[in-house]
Amino acid sequence: MTFKYRALTLGCFAAFGLAGAAHSVELAGGALEVYGNLYPQYQSTSVTGGTTSISSTATSMGKVTYAAQPDKTQITPVGSYVGFKGKKAFGETQVGFDIQGVVNIQKTAGAFLSEPRDAYVYISNKTLGKFTVGQMDTVYKSYGDRNRMLGVASSNFVSTSGILSDITWKKASGSGSSSFHTRTENQVSYETPVFNGVQGAISTTIDQDADQASSKTIGAKAIRWSNKEFYVSVQEENHNDFRLLSTALTNSKDTGKRLSLGYKKGPWNLATDFSTLQYTQSGLTGSAVNSYKTNTMQVTAEYAVNSNIRLAVNTVRGDAGSCSKADGSACLTTGLGGSAVNFGAMYSFDKNISVYALVGSASANENAFFASKAIASTNFGGTVKNMAVGIQAKF
């Protein structure tokens, strides 16, 4: 059987739970593995409070009108995905790849694997480290926010990234993402070997459409230390020419800096992150806002009651922050920021199959709003409440 058809057959078997326990096969002298994390859930969302407009003098940031989405009940795949990865060793050097696709259960929305997640190749050496090229998380994302609730937080309302790594206002103009929780294409990364528990990494993207007026790129760097119980990491990510503050063809630089801490021992798994997010743009004139800065933080705790039951809670908040204008006049951030708290419980039949329940509430401050696919969209000062039950199948 050819490589293509053996891989396709294995992928189909794994998707329907028919592959062997290892879910891998040897092809061309290397290993090919099919894996996935499926967690469809029944979810109810309600949005309450707030107003559809704010006074333009209340804050210098963001829109002056916004409408919340209606309440809804849905069955959603959340961030479910299926992946294929392979590797082949040449002495101490290893070459491999990883490709993931989002599972789509909405028949009107496209293909079974509706969009790529990770899609990269790498070469690693025990002495020299690891080089990776393709689409993947930046090292800022992968080295921080380590405890993601019960393994079902990705793209879910219990994720803290929408507040920890993003802002609660959006300009009507602007050309790039405000989030520092980033998976991006056209990326090259390097990760050092581990020395006495210490490891560093750096990544950068290439703007294939860059011109003299703009070069939209992302660069990140991180370092971490860990042992069996403790985890410490510092990360920084820079977004160049994303122009969140204005569409004027001037240079901008947005920077996220974060300290991440973790502790895992016995039944406890604890993590916390402290972040500073800053958005700046040069060359603006008059009363244009040319800088905004805010601090965010999150705490996540999981407790294993026994081998089958886990309980979890997290809380996250973003401050109103501060801003400045090009002409030095007063810049207001009154009422920006927001917070969320989420609870979860999971019962695992074994290491692969679980059922879970989640409940959460996210509140935007009076001149802020959420505009998140995971959390849902609110009015200014609105509150989102989510409840869900789901089934997780990992392979």
C-alpha positions as CSV (number, residue, x, y, z in Angstrom):
1,M,0.0,0.0,0.0
2,T,1.4,3.4,-0.9
3,F,2.3,6.1,1.7
4,K,-0.7,8.2,0.8
5,Y,-3.3,5.5,1.1
6,R,-1.9,4.0,4.3
7,A,-1.9,7.5,5.9
8,L,-5.4,8.1,4.7
9,T,-6.7,4.7,6.0
10,L,-5.1,5.2,9.4
11,G,-6.5,8.7,9.6
12,C,-10.1,7.4,8.9
13,F,-9.7,4.6,11.4
14,A,-8.4,6.9,14.1
15,A,-11.2,9.4,13.6
16,F,-13.8,6.7,14.2
17,G,-11.9,5.1,17.1
18,L,-10.8,2.0,15.1
19,A,-7.0,2.5,15.1
20,G,-4.7,0.5,17.4
21,A,-3.7,1.7,20.8
22,A,-0.6,3.5,19.5
23,H,-2.3,5.1,16.6
24,S,1.0,5.0,14.7
25,V,2.5,3.2,11.8
26,E,6.0,3.0,10.3
27,L,6.3,4.5,6.9
28,A,9.5,4.9,4.8
29,G,11.5,4.1,7.9
30,G,9.8,6.7,10.1
31,A,6.8,6.9,12.4
32,L,3.5,8.4,11.4
33,E,1.0,9.2,14.2
34,V,-2.6,10.2,14.1
35,Y,-3.9,12.0,17.1
36,G,-6.7,14.3,18.2
37,N,-8.7,16.1,20.9
38,L,-12.4,16.1,20.3
39,Y,-14.7,17.9,22.8
40,P,-18.1,18.8,21.3
41,Q,-20.4,20.5,23.8
42,Y,-24.0,21.6,24.4
43,Q,-23.7,25.3,25.3
44,S,-26.1,28.0,26.5
45,T,-25.1,31.6,26.3
46,S,-26.9,34.7,27.7
47,V,-25.9,38.3,27.4
48,T,-27.3,40.9,29.9
49,G,-26.8,44.5,30.9
50,G,-24.9,47.3,29.4
51,T,-25.7,49.9,26.7
52,T,-25.3,50.0,22.9
53,S,-23.5,53.4,23.0
54,I,-21.0,55.4,25.1
55,S,-20.2,59.1,25.2
56,S,-17.3,59.9,23.0
57,T,-15.9,61.9,25.9
58,A,-16.0,59.0,28.3
59,T,-12.9,57.3,26.8
60,S,-10.4,58.1,24.1
61,M,-10.3,54.5,22.9
62,G,-12.5,52.4,20.7
63,K,-15.9,52.6,19.0
64,V,-18.8,54.7,20.2
65,T,-21.5,52.2,19.2
66,Y,-21.7,48.5,19.5
67,A,-24.4,45.8,19.7
68,A,-24.3,42.6,21.6
69,Q,-25.1,39.2,20.0
70,P,-28.5,37.6,21.0
71,D,-28.7,34.8,23.5
72,K,-28.3,31.4,21.9
73,T,-28.1,27.6,22.6
74,Q,-25.8,25.5,20.4
75,I,-24.0,22.3,19.9
76,T,-20.4,23.3,19.0
77,P,-17.1,21.5,18.4
78,V,-15.3,24.3,20.2
79,G,-11.6,23.8,19.3
80,S,-11.7,20.1,18.4
81,Y,-9.0,19.0,16.1
82,V,-7.4,16.0,14.4
83,G,-3.7,15.9,13.7
84,F,-1.1,14.0,11.7
85,K,2.6,14.0,12.7
86,G,5.6,12.0,11.6
87,K,9.4,11.9,12.3
88,K,12.5,10.1,11.1
89,A,15.8,9.9,12.9
90,F,19.3,10.2,11.4
91,G,21.6,9.5,14.4
92,E,21.1,12.4,16.9
93,T,19.3,14.5,14.3
94,Q,15.5,14.2,13.7
95,V,13.3,15.5,11.0
96,G,9.5,15.7,11.4
97,F,6.3,17.4,10.7
98,D,2.9,18.2,12.4
99,I,-0.4,19.1,10.7
100,Q,-3.6,19.8,12.5
101,G,-7.1,20.5,11.2
102,V,-10.1,22.0,13.1
103,V,-13.0,19.5,13.2
104,N,-16.2,21.1,11.8
105,I,-19.6,19.5,12.8
106,Q,-21.6,22.3,11.2
107,K,-22.8,21.0,7.9
108,T,-23.2,24.5,6.4
109,A,-19.7,25.6,7.3
110,G,-17.5,23.6,5.0
111,A,-15.1,20.7,5.1
112,F,-14.7,18.1,7.9
113,L,-11.3,19.6,8.7
114,S,-12.4,23.2,8.1
115,E,-9.1,25.1,8.7
116,P,-5.5,24.5,9.6
117,R,-4.1,24.9,13.1
118,D,-0.5,23.8,13.2
119,A,1.2,23.0,9.9
120,Y,5.0,22.9,10.1
121,V,8.2,20.9,9.6
122,Y,11.2,20.8,11.9
123,I,14.7,19.6,12.3
124,S,16.2,19.0,15.7
125,N,19.5,17.9,17.2
126,K,20.3,17.0,20.8
127,T,23.3,19.4,20.8
128,L,22.2,22.1,18.4
129,G,18.5,22.6,19.3
130,K,15.4,22.7,17.1
131,F,14.5,24.7,14.0
132,T,10.8,24.9,12.9
133,V,9.2,26.5,9.8
134,G,5.5,26.9,9.0
135,Q,2.3,27.8,10.9
136,M,2.4,27.4,14.7
137,D,2.1,29.1,18.0
138,T,4.6,31.9,18.7
139,V,6.9,31.1,21.6
140,Y,5.1,33.8,23.6
141,K,2.0,31.7,23.5
142,S,3.5,28.3,23.9
143,Y,5.8,29.2,26.9
144,G,3.0,31.0,28.9
145,D,-0.6,30.4,30.1
146,R,0.4,26.8,30.9
147,N,-2.7,25.4,32.7
148,R,-5.6,25.5,30.2
149,M,-8.7,24.3,32.0
150,L,-9.2,20.6,31.9
151,G,-7.7,20.3,28.5
152,V,-10.9,21.8,26.8
153,A,-10.1,25.5,27.1
154,S,-8.8,26.1,23.5
155,S,-11.4,28.3,21.7
156,N,-13.7,27.8,24.7
157,F,-15.3,30.4,26.9
158,V,-13.2,29.2,29.9
159,S,-10.0,30.2,28.1
160,T,-8.4,33.2,29.8
161,S,-6.5,34.4,26.7
162,G,-9.3,36.7,25.5
163,I,-8.6,39.0,28.5
164,L,-5.1,38.0,29.5
165,S,-3.6,38.6,26.1
166,D,-6.1,41.1,24.5
167,I,-7.9,44.4,24.9
168,T,-11.5,45.2,25.7
169,W,-11.9,47.9,23.1
170,K,-11.5,47.9,19.3
171,K,-10.9,50.7,16.9
172,A,-13.2,51.1,13.9
173,S,-9.9,51.4,12.0
174,G,-6.7,49.5,12.4
175,S,-5.3,46.6,10.3
176,G,-4.0,43.9,12.6
177,S,-4.9,41.6,15.5
178,S,-4.7,43.1,19.0
179,S,-4.2,39.6,20.6
180,F,-0.8,38.3,21.8
181,H,-2.2,34.7,22.0
182,T,-1.1,34.1,18.5
183,R,-0.8,31.2,16.1
184,T,0.6,32.5,12.8
185,E,1.8,31.5,9.4
186,N,5.1,32.3,7.6
187,Q,7.0,31.7,10.9
188,V,10.5,30.5,11.7
189,S,11.4,29.5,15.2
190,Y,14.5,28.2,17.1
191,E,14.5,26.4,20.5
192,T,17.7,25.7,22.4
193,P,18.4,22.3,24.0
194,V,17.6,22.1,27.7
195,F,20.5,22.9,30.1
196,N,19.8,22.2,33.8
197,G,16.1,22.7,33.3
198,V,16.6,26.0,31.3
199,Q,15.4,26.4,27.7
200,G,15.1,29.4,25.5
201,A,13.3,30.1,22.2
202,I,12.9,32.8,19.6
203,S,10.5,33.1,16.6
204,T,9.8,35.5,13.8
205,T,7.5,35.8,10.8
206,I,8.1,37.0,7.3
207,D,5.7,39.4,5.6
208,Q,5.5,38.1,2.1
209,D,3.5,41.2,1.0
210,A,5.8,43.8,2.6
211,D,6.5,47.1,0.8
212,Q,8.4,50.2,1.8
213,A,5.4,51.6,3.7
214,S,4.7,48.5,5.7
215,S,6.2,45.3,7.0
216,K,3.7,43.5,9.1
217,T,5.6,41.0,11.2
218,I,5.6,39.2,14.6
219,G,8.7,38.5,16.6
220,A,8.8,36.6,20.0
221,K,11.3,35.4,22.5
222,A,11.1,33.4,25.7
223,I,13.1,31.6,28.3
224,R,11.9,29.1,30.9
225,W,13.1,26.9,33.8
226,S,11.2,23.9,35.2
227,N,11.6,20.8,37.3
228,K,9.2,18.2,38.4
229,E,7.2,20.7,40.5
230,F,7.9,24.3,39.5
231,Y,7.7,26.3,36.2
232,V,8.9,29.8,35.6
233,S,8.9,31.6,32.2
234,V,9.4,35.1,30.8
235,Q,8.1,36.0,27.3
236,E,8.0,39.0,25.0
237,E,6.2,39.4,21.7
238,N,6.4,42.3,19.2
239,H,3.8,43.1,16.5
240,N,5.2,45.5,13.8
241,D,3.0,47.7,11.7
242,F,-0.3,46.2,12.8
243,R,-1.6,49.8,13.3
244,L,-4.3,49.2,15.9
245,L,-4.5,52.9,16.8
246,S,-4.8,54.4,13.3
247,T,-4.7,53.5,9.6
248,A,-2.2,56.2,8.9
249,L,0.8,54.8,7.0
250,T,3.2,55.3,9.9
251,N,5.1,52.7,11.9
252,S,3.6,51.0,14.9
253,K,5.0,48.5,17.5
254,D,2.8,46.6,19.9
255,T,4.5,44.7,22.7
256,G,3.3,42.0,25.1
257,K,5.5,41.1,28.1
258,R,4.6,38.3,30.5
259,L,5.7,36.4,33.5
260,S,4.3,32.9,33.9
261,L,4.5,30.7,37.0
262,G,3.4,27.1,37.7
263,Y,3.3,24.5,40.4
264,K,2.3,20.9,40.0
265,K,2.4,18.3,42.8
266,G,0.1,15.6,43.9
267,P,-3.5,16.5,43.2
268,W,-2.7,20.2,42.6
269,N,-2.0,22.0,39.3
270,L,-1.6,25.8,39.7
271,A,-0.6,28.5,37.3
272,T,-0.6,32.3,37.1
273,D,0.4,34.9,34.5
274,F,1.1,38.6,34.8
275,S,1.1,40.6,31.5
276,T,1.8,44.1,30.3
277,L,0.4,44.9,26.8
278,Q,1.4,48.1,25.0
279,Y,0.3,49.5,21.7
280,T,2.2,52.5,20.1
281,Q,2.2,54.2,16.8
282,S,4.7,56.9,15.6
283,G,4.1,59.8,13.3
284,L,0.6,60.7,14.4
285,T,-0.4,64.4,14.9
286,G,-3.0,66.5,16.8
287,S,-5.2,64.7,19.3
288,A,-4.7,61.2,17.8
289,V,-4.1,58.5,20.4
290,N,-0.5,57.3,19.9
291,S,-0.1,54.9,22.9
292,Y,-2.1,52.6,25.1
293,K,-0.9,50.4,27.9
294,T,-2.7,48.0,30.2
295,N,-1.9,45.2,32.7
296,T,-3.6,41.8,32.9
297,M,-3.4,38.7,35.1
298,Q,-4.9,35.3,35.5
299,V,-4.9,32.5,38.0
300,T,-5.9,28.9,37.3
301,A,-6.2,26.0,39.7
302,E,-7.0,22.3,39.2
303,Y,-7.5,19.7,41.9
304,A,-7.7,15.9,41.3
305,V,-10.2,14.6,43.8
306,N,-9.2,11.0,42.7
307,S,-8.1,9.2,39.6
308,N,-11.4,9.9,37.9
309,I,-12.6,13.4,39.1
310,R,-10.9,16.8,38.5
311,L,-12.2,20.2,39.6
312,A,-11.0,23.5,38.1
313,V,-11.4,27.2,38.5
314,N,-9.8,30.2,36.9
315,T,-10.1,34.0,37.1
316,V,-8.7,36.7,34.8
317,R,-8.9,40.5,34.7
318,G,-7.6,43.4,32.5
319,D,-7.1,46.9,33.9
320,A,-8.5,50.1,32.3
321,G,-4.9,51.0,31.4
322,S,-3.5,54.4,30.3
323,C,-3.0,56.2,27.0
324,S,-1.4,59.3,25.5
325,K,-2.1,61.6,22.6
326,A,0.3,63.0,20.1
327,D,-0.3,66.6,21.2
328,G,0.0,65.8,24.9
329,S,-3.6,66.6,25.7
330,A,-5.6,64.5,28.2
331,C,-6.2,60.9,27.2
332,L,-9.0,58.9,29.0
333,T,-9.4,55.2,29.6
334,T,-12.2,55.4,32.1
335,G,-14.3,52.3,32.2
336,L,-12.1,50.1,30.0
337,G,-11.1,46.6,31.1
338,G,-13.0,43.6,32.3
339,S,-12.9,40.3,34.2
340,A,-14.1,36.7,34.1
341,V,-14.4,33.7,36.4
342,N,-15.0,30.1,35.3
343,F,-15.6,26.8,37.0
344,G,-15.3,23.3,35.6
345,A,-15.6,19.6,36.6
346,M,-14.5,16.5,34.7
347,Y,-15.1,12.8,35.1
348,S,-12.6,10.6,33.2
349,F,-13.5,7.0,32.4
350,D,-9.8,6.5,31.4
351,K,-7.0,8.7,30.0
352,N,-8.9,9.1,26.7
353,I,-12.6,9.5,27.4
354,S,-14.2,12.0,29.8
355,V,-17.4,14.0,30.4
356,Y,-17.3,17.5,31.7
357,A,-19.4,20.5,32.8
358,L,-18.4,24.2,32.6
359,V,-19.9,27.4,33.8
360,G,-18.5,30.9,33.5
361,S,-19.3,34.7,33.7
362,A,-17.4,37.5,32.0
363,S,-18.1,41.2,32.7
364,A,-16.9,44.2,30.7
365,N,-16.4,47.4,32.5
366,E,-18.8,50.3,31.7
367,N,-17.0,51.6,28.6
368,A,-15.6,48.3,27.4
369,F,-17.1,45.3,25.6
370,F,-16.1,41.7,24.6
371,A,-16.1,40.8,20.9
372,S,-15.0,37.2,21.2
373,K,-16.1,34.1,19.4
374,A,-15.4,32.0,22.5
375,I,-16.7,34.4,25.2
376,A,-19.4,36.0,23.0
377,S,-20.1,39.6,22.3
378,T,-21.6,42.1,24.8
379,N,-22.9,45.6,25.0
380,F,-20.7,48.2,26.6
381,G,-20.6,47.2,30.3
382,G,-22.4,43.9,29.5
383,T,-22.1,40.5,31.1
384,V,-21.9,37.1,29.4
385,K,-22.9,33.9,31.2
386,N,-22.1,30.6,29.6
387,M,-22.9,27.0,30.7
388,A,-21.9,23.8,28.9
389,V,-21.7,20.1,29.1
390,G,-19.5,18.0,26.8
391,I,-17.7,14.8,26.0
392,Q,-14.0,14.7,25.4
393,A,-12.3,12.0,23.3
394,K,-8.6,12.0,23.0
395,F,-6.5,9.7,20.9
